[in-house]
């Protein structure tokens, strides 16, 4: 009877701690076994791929900021997802038709909210200058075949940094990532897998993992066996999906290494727990 009362009391105490915290000496942290990667920055909170979104990602303690790179008319590496500026700016047309100066004159914040009016496009150089050493960077090359020599441009910038341990370059273009690896073997690269190509053969896995540190999937087209096969080849797996709380549970079940998500922090009541400081 006494033992039962003790168990009951401990249960009540634990519940209260979860509700109100432990006298201000607890904090919420994400699952330490999964990398939290802020998709285009914390793009649920601020306009995607902007300084504001990246700063918010850091504030929310993301492990990595994910962003996208295109090349301007005058050969500058610029941060934007689409190849056209229409969706996220007050301009229109291809990024490759604009000089950097012209791109800098576009408003990349107002589409999200008036409070972000005046946000300007960032270059890859600016991204590194501001966020290197503060957070990991997962940089995606968009359509590298459309920008001959983009791999050399990326490597030229990264060669200015001594420690590349917190930087990953990724793309759907396998040969572009192979080229990056050959140019700068110390840099980790990741291959993004399209849903239609998710059933990778052993031969294909052997090839990809021979140079790619990460093989990344839409979690809806992935299974645990594939994750295990990649891990056995000493590479890792990052996943992305729509903004769905079930993503966290599925990712943990499969044993992946990280999640690329608009959250940049785990959803409330999903893999969030209290730890004593």
C-alpha positions in Angstrom: 0.0 0.0 0.0 2.8 2.4 0.9 4.7 1.6 -2.3 1.5 2.2 -4.3 1.1 5.7 -2.7 4.7 6.5 -3.4 4.4 5.6 -7.1 1.2 7.7 -7.3 2.9 10.7 -5.7 5.8 10.4 -8.1 3.4 10.3 -11.0 1.7 13.4 -9.9 5.0 15.2 -9.4 6.2 14.3 -12.9 3.0 15.5 -14.4 3.2 18.8 -12.7 6.8 19.2 -13.9 5.7 18.7 -17.5 3.0 21.3 -17.1 4.8 24.1 -15.3 8.5 23.2 -15.5 10.9 22.8 -12.7 11.2 26.1 -10.9 12.5 27.8 -14.0 15.4 25.5 -14.3 14.2 23.4 -17.2 14.1 24.1 -20.9 12.7 22.5 -24.1 15.1 20.8 -26.4 14.7 18.8 -29.5 15.5 15.1 -29.8 19.4 15.0 -29.6 19.5 12.0 -31.9 18.0 13.9 -34.9 19.5 17.0 -36.6 17.0 19.8 -36.8 17.4 21.6 -40.2 15.5 24.8 -40.8 14.1 24.6 -44.4 14.9 27.8 -46.3 15.6 29.2 -42.8 12.7 29.2 -40.3 10.3 29.8 -43.2 7.2 29.3 -41.2 8.1 32.4 -39.3 9.8 34.7 -41.9 10.2 35.0 -45.7 12.1 32.0 -47.0 15.8 32.2 -47.7 16.1 35.6 -46.2 18.3 37.0 -43.4 15.2 37.2 -41.2 14.4 33.5 -41.7 18.0 32.4 -41.1 18.2 34.6 -37.9 15.0 33.0 -36.7 16.3 29.6 -37.4 19.3 30.3 -35.2 17.1 31.8 -32.5 15.0 28.5 -32.5 18.3 26.5 -32.1 18.2 24.7 -35.4 21.3 22.6 -36.0 21.5 23.6 -39.7 20.0 26.3 -41.9 19.0 24.9 -45.3 19.1 27.3 -48.3 19.1 27.3 -52.1 21.7 28.8 -54.5 21.3 30.2 -58.1 23.7 32.2 -60.2 23.0 35.8 -61.3 23.7 37.3 -64.7 27.1 38.6 -63.5 28.1 35.3 -62.0 27.3 35.9 -58.3 25.9 33.0 -56.1 22.6 34.2 -54.7 20.2 32.6 -52.2 16.7 31.9 -53.6 14.7 28.8 -54.2 13.0 29.4 -57.5 14.8 30.0 -60.8 12.4 33.0 -61.3 12.0 35.9 -58.9 8.2 36.1 -59.5 6.8 34.2 -56.5 8.8 35.8 -53.7 9.7 39.3 -54.9 8.2 42.4 -56.6 10.0 41.5 -59.8 9.6 39.0 -62.6 11.8 36.9 -64.8 14.8 34.6 -64.3 17.5 35.1 -61.7 20.0 34.6 -64.5 18.7 37.6 -66.3 19.4 40.0 -63.3 22.7 41.3 -62.2 23.4 41.2 -58.4 22.8 44.9 -58.1 19.4 44.5 -59.8 18.5 41.6 -57.5 19.5 43.6 -54.5 16.9 46.2 -55.4 14.1 43.7 -55.2 11.9 43.3 -52.1 12.0 39.7 -51.0 10.0 40.1 -47.8 6.7 41.8 -48.5 5.1 38.7 -50.0 5.3 37.0 -46.6 4.2 40.0 -44.5 4.4 43.8 -44.5 6.6 43.6 -41.4 9.4 42.1 -43.6 9.1 44.8 -46.3 12.6 45.8 -47.5 14.3 42.4 -47.0 16.9 41.9 -49.7 18.3 38.9 -51.4 21.5 37.4 -49.8 24.5 36.1 -51.6 26.3 32.9 -50.5 29.2 35.0 -49.4 27.0 37.1 -47.1 25.4 33.9 -45.7 28.8 32.5 -44.8 30.1 35.8 -43.4 27.1 36.1 -41.1 26.3 32.6 -40.1 29.5 30.5 -40.4 30.6 29.4 -36.9 27.1 30.1 -35.5 25.1 27.2 -37.1 25.5 24.5 -39.6 24.7 25.3 -43.3 23.1 22.9 -45.7 23.4 24.6 -49.1 21.5 23.2 -52.1 22.6 23.9 -55.7 19.5 24.4 -57.8 19.8 23.1 -61.4 23.6 23.3 -61.5 23.6 22.1 -65.1 22.0 25.5 -66.0 25.0 27.3 -64.5 28.3 25.9 -66.0 31.1 26.3 -63.5 28.9 26.7 -60.5 30.8 24.0 -58.6 34.1 25.8 -59.1 32.5 29.0 -57.8 31.2 27.3 -54.7 34.6 25.6 -54.0 36.4 28.9 -54.5 34.3 30.5 -51.8 34.6 27.6 -49.4 38.3 27.4 -49.8 38.5 30.6 -47.8 37.3 28.7 -44.7 39.6 26.4 -42.8 37.0 24.2 -41.1 34.2 22.9 -43.3 32.8 20.5 -40.8 29.6 22.4 -40.4 28.8 22.8 -44.1 27.1 20.4 -46.4 26.4 20.9 -50.2 23.5 19.0 -51.7 21.7 18.7 -55.0 19.5 16.4 -57.0 22.2 16.5 -59.6 24.4 13.4 -58.8 27.2 14.4 -61.2 27.4 17.9 -59.8 27.9 16.5 -56.3 30.5 14.0 -57.5 32.3 17.0 -59.1 32.1 19.0 -55.8 33.5 16.0 -53.9 36.4 15.6 -56.4 37.2 19.3 -56.2 37.1 19.5 -52.4 37.1 16.0 -50.8 37.1 17.4 -47.2 33.6 18.9 -47.8 30.5 16.7 -47.1 28.1 16.4 -50.0 24.5 15.1 -50.1 22.5 13.6 -53.0 18.8 14.4 -53.0 16.7 11.5 -54.2 13.5 12.2 -56.3 10.4 10.2 -55.2 10.3 8.3 -58.5 13.9 7.1 -57.9 13.6 6.2 -54.2 14.0 2.4 -54.7 17.8 2.5 -55.0 19.6 -0.7 -56.0 22.6 -2.0 -54.1 24.8 -1.0 -57.0 23.4 2.5 -57.0 23.8 2.8 -53.3 27.4 1.6 -53.6 28.1 4.3 -56.2 26.4 7.2 -54.3 27.9 6.4 -50.9 31.4 6.2 -52.4 31.4 10.0 -52.4 28.2 11.3 -50.7 28.1 11.6 -46.9 24.3 11.9 -47.0 21.6 10.4 -49.1 18.4 12.5 -48.6 14.8 11.5 -49.2 11.2 12.6 -49.0 10.2 10.6 -45.9 7.0 9.4 -47.6 9.0 7.5 -50.1 11.5 5.9 -47.7 11.6 2.8 -45.6 13.7 1.5 -42.7 15.5 -1.0 -44.9 16.8 1.7 -47.2 18.0 3.7 -44.2 19.8 0.6 -42.8 21.4 -0.1 -46.1 22.8 3.5 -46.3 24.0 3.4 -42.7 25.8 0.1 -43.4 27.7 1.9 -46.1 28.8 4.6 -43.6 26.6 7.4 -45.0 23.7 9.2 -43.4 20.1 10.0 -44.2 18.2 13.3 -43.9 14.5 13.5 -44.7 12.0 16.2 -45.7 8.3 16.2 -46.0 5.3 18.5 -45.8 4.7 20.2 -42.4 3.3 17.3 -40.6 3.8 16.2 -36.9 3.8 12.6 -38.0 7.1 13.3 -39.8 9.0 13.3 -36.5 7.7 9.9 -35.3 8.3 8.3 -38.7 11.8 9.7 -39.0 12.7 8.4 -35.5 11.1 5.0 -36.3 13.3 4.7 -39.4 16.4 5.8 -37.6 17.3 8.7 -39.9 19.9 11.3 -38.9 18.0 14.5 -39.4 14.9 16.3 -40.5 14.6 19.2 -43.0 11.5 21.1 -42.0 9.8 24.5 -41.8 9.6 24.0 -38.1 13.3 24.4 -37.3 12.2 23.1 -33.9 10.2 20.0 -33.2 6.4 20.5 -33.2 4.8 21.0 -29.7 4.1 17.7 -27.9 6.1 15.8 -30.5 9.5 14.6 -29.4 9.9 17.7 -27.1 10.9 17.0 -23.6 12.3 18.8 -20.5 15.8 18.5 -19.3 17.3 20.0 -16.1 19.9 22.6 -16.7 
